[in-house]
Amino acid sequence: MPTPSTEITLSTSRTLGLVAIASGENYPQASQALEAAGFSRLSNGAYTVSLADAQVARHTASALVHRAHEHGATLVTSSRPYLGDVGIEIAARLPGAWSAELEIYAHPLWQDDLWYGLWEAGEIHQALEDHRIPFASVLKNGTGTELLLVERPGHRSGYLLGALTDHEKEDVRDDPATPRTMVLPADPGLAAHAVTHTFLPAYRRALHHRDLSTVLSALERIRGEHQTLKAIKDSGRYSDAVPLGDSRLIAGMERDFADHAWLEFRHVLEHAPLLLSRCRPAATAWPDDGAALTRLREALAHSQDTWDEWNGLRHELYSVPRTLPAHEWSQVRGQMGLAVLPAIETWLADSETFERQVRAAVPGGPAALSAPSPRLLTARTVPPPAPRAAAAHR
């Protein structure tokens, strides 16, 4: 994507007046031009000047033309209202307590920060590849849902809405659970209606499938190691037929398995309770699955103390590995794995029942399905994303 020249984008706001946003590799010079012309800087990095006094406004605008020329910045007049206002107006019409905040990616490289959080493979994904996106409005509901609102490139009106996530995710282009971009109309009321009745239900379904896939992938990884360990213990030999020769080796292998199993089972403990809460086996084609779901819930309940202990350590996750040798930190995880081993075995035994019931419990979908659909994921293929750093650049 070619790097545009340094620009000052001008738009109007009913409450702020004239709003200016500097962007480009030399955006500090554009900011200097705005300050020299009499604009005031907002906390989000945008600049404003009141339009209440027409004479003062004309004088400021004239000064900006000269200052922008002196600092090598191009003035661009937007045909749209200030995006910060648009985000707030849409958020105010959504169900629940939503807020909106404008983020500015003044330097072209800062736009890349969006890739880490973007859970979207449609038009916004393409827009980031092909266009300069110097600012966006992030809508939040206070319970973890974040949506990205940008002006639709190549069009004089309308917006694009996509999803953001801090959760580890597959390549969004290959993951069928990835939410798709929604094109929103310019009118905030119509836009909010589309978000409420179309985008958010689809987003909740995507979250449901993502969490299910996370649980299934974790169980599959545990299952593979569990089967290998069981085969070795039953035969008394390694997989290459070499005899073990020492019972202490078995104990060591069990500890290693418990360590790795805990790291995976954390995903089950985190995501499975909500998925189970949606299951209504009596309303599906498999009403007898209720007994298995009860076993799974009981297994989670028996793991709660260990899960609470782990969460208590989360505040020390960055310091513990430095204060404990690696093998001792492994022992801590291994002890947790051994503590929940009966629960792990229950989940391995009843995972197919869990899968079909959760697939039948998709939010907004039919209560009963004729058969479970193919699994969305089999394993993670990308490392956890780094947190978005856009706020650090303001």
C-alpha positions in Angstrom: 0.0 0.0 0.0 1.6 3.3 -1.0 2.2 5.8 1.8 0.2 9.0 1.3 1.6 12.4 1.9 1.0 14.1 5.2 -2.6 15.1 5.5 -5.0 17.1 7.7 -8.5 15.7 7.4 -11.3 18.2 8.3 -14.8 17.2 9.3 -17.6 18.9 11.3 -19.1 18.0 14.7 -22.3 19.3 16.1 -20.7 19.6 19.6 -17.0 20.3 18.8 -17.2 22.4 15.7 -14.5 21.9 13.1 -12.4 18.7 13.8 -9.0 18.1 12.2 -6.9 14.9 12.3 -3.3 14.8 11.2 -1.8 11.8 9.6 1.1 10.6 7.5 4.8 9.9 8.1 5.3 13.6 9.0 2.2 14.0 11.0 4.0 16.1 13.8 4.5 18.9 11.2 0.8 18.7 10.4 0.0 18.9 14.2 2.3 22.0 14.4 0.3 23.6 11.6 -2.9 23.0 13.5 -1.6 24.4 16.7 -0.2 27.5 15.0 -3.5 28.1 13.3 -5.3 28.1 16.7 -6.7 24.6 17.0 -7.0 22.9 20.4 -5.8 19.3 20.9 -8.2 16.7 22.3 -7.1 13.8 24.5 -7.6 11.4 21.6 -5.2 13.3 19.3 -7.7 15.2 17.2 -7.8 19.0 17.0 -10.8 21.2 17.2 -11.9 24.8 16.8 -15.3 26.2 17.6 -17.6 27.4 14.8 -19.8 29.4 17.1 -18.2 32.7 16.0 -18.3 32.8 12.2 -15.6 35.5 11.9 -13.2 33.7 14.2 -13.9 30.5 12.4 -13.1 32.0 9.0 -9.9 33.6 10.4 -8.8 30.2 11.8 -9.6 28.4 8.6 -7.6 30.9 6.6 -4.7 30.6 9.0 -4.8 26.8 8.6 -4.5 27.0 4.8 -1.3 29.1 5.1 0.1 27.0 8.0 -0.6 23.7 6.3 1.2 24.9 3.2 4.2 26.1 5.3 4.4 22.7 7.0 3.9 20.6 3.8 0.6 19.2 4.8 -2.4 18.6 2.4 -5.9 19.6 3.6 -8.6 17.1 2.9 -12.2 18.0 3.5 -14.3 15.0 4.4 -17.9 14.6 3.1 -18.8 12.8 6.3 -19.4 14.1 9.9 -16.7 13.5 12.5 -16.4 9.8 13.1 -16.1 10.2 16.8 -19.7 11.6 16.9 -20.9 8.8 14.6 -19.6 6.1 16.9 -21.1 7.8 20.0 -24.5 8.1 18.2 -24.6 4.5 17.2 -23.4 3.3 20.6 -26.2 5.2 22.3 -28.8 3.3 20.3 -27.4 -0.2 20.9 -29.0 -2.5 23.6 -27.1 -2.3 26.9 -24.4 0.1 28.0 -22.2 0.9 25.1 -19.5 3.5 24.7 -17.4 4.7 21.7 -13.9 6.2 21.5 -12.0 7.5 18.5 -8.6 6.0 17.9 -6.1 7.8 15.7 -3.4 5.9 13.8 -1.5 9.0 12.7 1.7 7.3 11.5 1.0 4.8 8.7 2.7 2.0 10.6 0.3 2.4 13.5 -2.5 1.1 11.4 -0.8 -2.3 11.6 -1.7 -2.5 15.2 -5.2 -3.3 14.2 -4.2 -6.7 12.7 -3.5 -8.2 16.1 -7.0 -7.6 17.3 -9.1 -7.8 14.1 -11.3 -10.8 14.1 -12.7 -10.2 10.7 -12.0 -11.5 7.2 -14.3 -9.4 5.0 -14.2 -5.8 3.7 -12.5 -4.3 6.7 -9.7 -6.8 6.3 -9.3 -5.9 2.6 -9.6 -2.1 3.4 -6.6 -2.4 5.8 -4.6 -4.1 3.1 -5.5 -1.6 0.3 -6.1 1.7 2.0 -4.9 4.1 4.6 -7.1 4.0 7.7 -5.9 6.9 9.8 -8.7 6.7 12.4 -11.5 4.5 13.7 -14.1 4.4 16.3 -14.1 1.5 18.8 -17.4 0.6 20.3 -17.4 -1.3 23.6 -20.1 -2.7 25.8 -18.1 -3.1 29.0 -18.3 -6.9 29.0 -15.6 -7.7 26.5 -17.3 -7.0 23.2 -15.4 -4.5 21.0 -16.4 -3.5 17.5 -14.3 -1.5 15.0 -16.1 1.2 13.0 -14.3 2.8 10.0 -15.3 5.0 7.1 -15.9 2.9 4.0 -12.9 3.6 1.6 -13.8 4.5 -1.9 -17.3 5.7 -1.0 -18.6 9.2 0.0 -20.8 7.8 2.7 -21.4 4.7 4.7 -19.2 2.8 7.2 -17.7 -0.7 7.8 -18.2 -2.5 11.1 -16.0 -5.5 12.1 -15.2 -7.3 15.3 -12.1 -7.1 17.6 -10.9 -9.7 20.0 -8.0 -10.3 22.5 -8.6 -14.0 22.2 -6.2 -16.3 20.4 -7.5 -16.9 17.0 -6.9 -18.9 13.8 -6.0 -17.2 10.5 -9.2 -15.2 10.1 -9.3 -16.0 6.4 -9.5 -19.7 7.0 -11.6 -19.8 10.1 -15.3 -20.3 9.2 -16.3 -18.8 12.6 -14.8 -15.4 11.8 -17.5 -12.7 11.8 -18.0 -10.9 8.5 -17.9 -7.1 7.9 -21.2 -5.3 7.9 -21.6 -2.3 5.6 -23.6 0.3 7.6 -25.6 3.2 6.2 -24.7 6.8 7.0 -27.8 7.3 9.3 -26.8 6.4 12.9 -30.3 5.2 13.7 -30.4 2.8 10.7 -26.9 1.7 11.4 -27.6 0.9 15.0 -30.7 -1.1 14.0 -28.5 -3.2 11.6 -25.9 -3.7 14.3 -28.5 -4.8 16.9 -30.6 -7.1 14.7 -28.0 -8.5 12.3 -24.4 -8.0 13.3 -24.6 -8.7 17.1 -26.6 -11.9 16.7 -24.0 -13.1 14.1 -21.2 -12.0 16.4 -22.7 -14.0 19.3 -22.9 -17.1 17.1 -19.3 -16.6 16.1 -18.2 -16.4 19.7 -20.2 -19.6 20.4 -18.4 -21.5 17.7 -15.0 -20.0 18.6 -15.3 -21.1 22.2 -16.5 -24.5 21.3 -13.6 -24.9 18.9 -11.2 -23.8 21.6 -12.6 -26.4 24.0 -12.5 -29.2 21.4 -9.0 -28.4 20.3 -7.7 -28.5 23.9 -9.4 -31.8 24.5 -8.0 -33.3 21.3 -4.4 -32.3 22.3 -5.0 -33.8 25.8 -6.5 -37.0 24.2 -3.4 -37.6 22.0 -1.0 -37.4 24.9 -3.3 -39.4 27.2 -3.5 -42.2 24.7 0.2 -42.3 24.2 0.8 -42.4 28.0 -1.8 -45.1 28.4 -0.2 -47.2 25.6 3.2 -46.9 27.2 2.0 -47.9 30.7 0.0 -50.8 29.3 2.9 -52.2 27.3 5.8 -51.2 29.6 7.6 -49.9 26.5 8.2 -46.7 24.8 6.6 -46.1 21.4 9.7 -47.4 19.7 9.4 -50.7 21.7 12.3 -50.0 24.0 11.5 -51.3 27.5 11.0 -48.7 30.2 13.0 -50.6 32.8 12.3 -48.2 35.7 9.0 -47.4 37.4 10.3 -43.9 38.1 10.2 -43.2 34.4 6.5 -43.8 34.4 6.0 -41.4 37.3 8.0 -38.8 35.4 5.9 -39.3 32.3 2.7 -38.9 34.3 4.0 -35.7 35.8 4.9 -34.4 32.4 1.5 -35.3 31.1 -0.2 -33.6 34.0 1.8 -30.4 33.3 0.8 -30.3 29.6 -2.8 -31.4 30.3 -3.3 -28.6 32.8 -2.2 -26.0 30.2 -4.8 -27.3 27.8 -7.6 -28.0 30.4 -7.5 -24.3 31.4 -9.3 -23.6 28.1 -12.1 -26.0 29.1 -12.5 -24.5 32.5 -12.6 -21.0 31.0 -15.0 -21.5 28.1 -17.1 -24.7 28.8 -19.3 -23.4 31.7 -21.1 -20.8 29.5 -21.4 -23.3 26.6 -23.0 -25.9 29.0 -25.4 -23.3 30.4 -26.9 -22.9 26.9 -27.5 -26.7 26.4 -31.1 -27.9 26.6 -30.9 -31.7 25.8 -34.6 -32.2 26.2 -35.2 -29.8 23.3 -32.9 -31.7 21.0 -32.9 -35.0 19.2 -30.8 -36.5 22.0 -32.7 -36.0 25.3 -30.7 -38.8 26.9 -27.5 -36.6 26.7 -28.6 -35.0 30.0 -26.8 -37.5 32.1 -23.5 -36.9 30.3 -23.9 -33.1 30.6 -24.5 -33.6 34.4 -21.2 -35.5 34.6 -19.4 -32.7 32.8 -20.8 -30.0 35.0 -19.9 -32.0 38.1 -16.4 -32.5 36.8 -16.1 -28.7 36.4 -17.4 -28.1 39.9 -14.8 -30.5 41.3 -12.1 -28.6 39.4 -13.2 -25.2 40.8 -10.8 -25.0 43.7 -7.8 -25.7 41.4 -9.2 -23.2 38.9 -9.5 -20.6 41.6 -6.0 -21.3 42.8 -4.7 -20.8 39.2 -6.5 -17.5 38.8 -5.1 -16.4 42.1 -1.6 -16.9 40.6 -2.5 -14.9 37.5 -1.3 -11.7 39.1 2.1 -13.3 39.5 2.3 -15.0 36.1 5.1 -12.7 34.9 7.1 -12.9 38.1 6.8 -16.6 39.1 8.8 -17.9 36.1 11.6 -15.5 37.1 11.6 -16.5 40.7 11.1 -20.2 40.3 13.4 -22.5 38.2 11.6 -23.8 35.1 11.3 -27.4 36.6 9.7 -26.1 39.7 7.2 -24.0 37.8 6.5 -27.1 35.8 5.8 -29.0 39.0 3.3 -26.4 40.1 1.4 -26.9 36.8 1.8 -30.6 37.1 0.2 -30.6 40.6 -2.8 -28.8 39.2 -3.1 -31.2 36.4 -3.0 -34.2 38.8 -5.7 -32.5 40.9 -8.1 -32.3 38.0 -7.1 -35.5 36.3 -10.5 -37.3 37.1 -12.3 -34.3 35.6 -10.1 -34.4 32.5 -10.9 -38.1 32.0 -14.6 -37.4 32.3 -14.4 -34.7 29.7 -12.4 -36.9 27.3 -15.1 -39.6 27.7 -18.1 -37.4 27.1 -16.6 -34.9 24.7 -18.7 -36.0 21.7 -21.9 -35.6 23.6 -20.7 -32.1 24.7 -20.0 -31.2 21.1 -23.3 -32.2 19.6 -25.3 -30.5 22.4 -23.3 -27.3 22.1 -23.7 -27.3 18.4 -27.5 -27.6 18.9 -27.4 -24.7 21.3 -26.1 -22.0 18.9 -27.6 -18.6 20.0 -30.5 -17.7 17.8 -30.4 -21.1 16.0 -32.8 -24.1 16.1 -32.8 -26.0 19.3 -32.4 -29.4 17.6 -30.1 -30.4 14.8 -30.2 -33.6 12.8 -26.4 -34.1 13.2 -23.4 -32.2 14.5 -21.6 -30.3 11.9 -17.9 -30.8 11.1 -15.5 -29.3 13.7 -14.5 -25.8 12.9 -10.9 -26.1 14.2 -8.6 -29.0 14.9 -5.7 -27.1 16.4 -4.3 -23.6 16.8 -1.9 -22.7 14.0 -0.9 -19.2 15.0 0.7 -17.8 18.2 -1.3 -15.6 20.6 -1.8 -12.1 19.2 0.0 -9.2 20.9 -2.3 -6.5 22.4 -3.2 -3.6 20.2 -0.8 -0.8 20.9 -2.7 2.1 19.2 -3.4 3.9 22.4 0.3 4.1 23.1 0.8 6.1 19.9 -1.7 8.9 20.7 
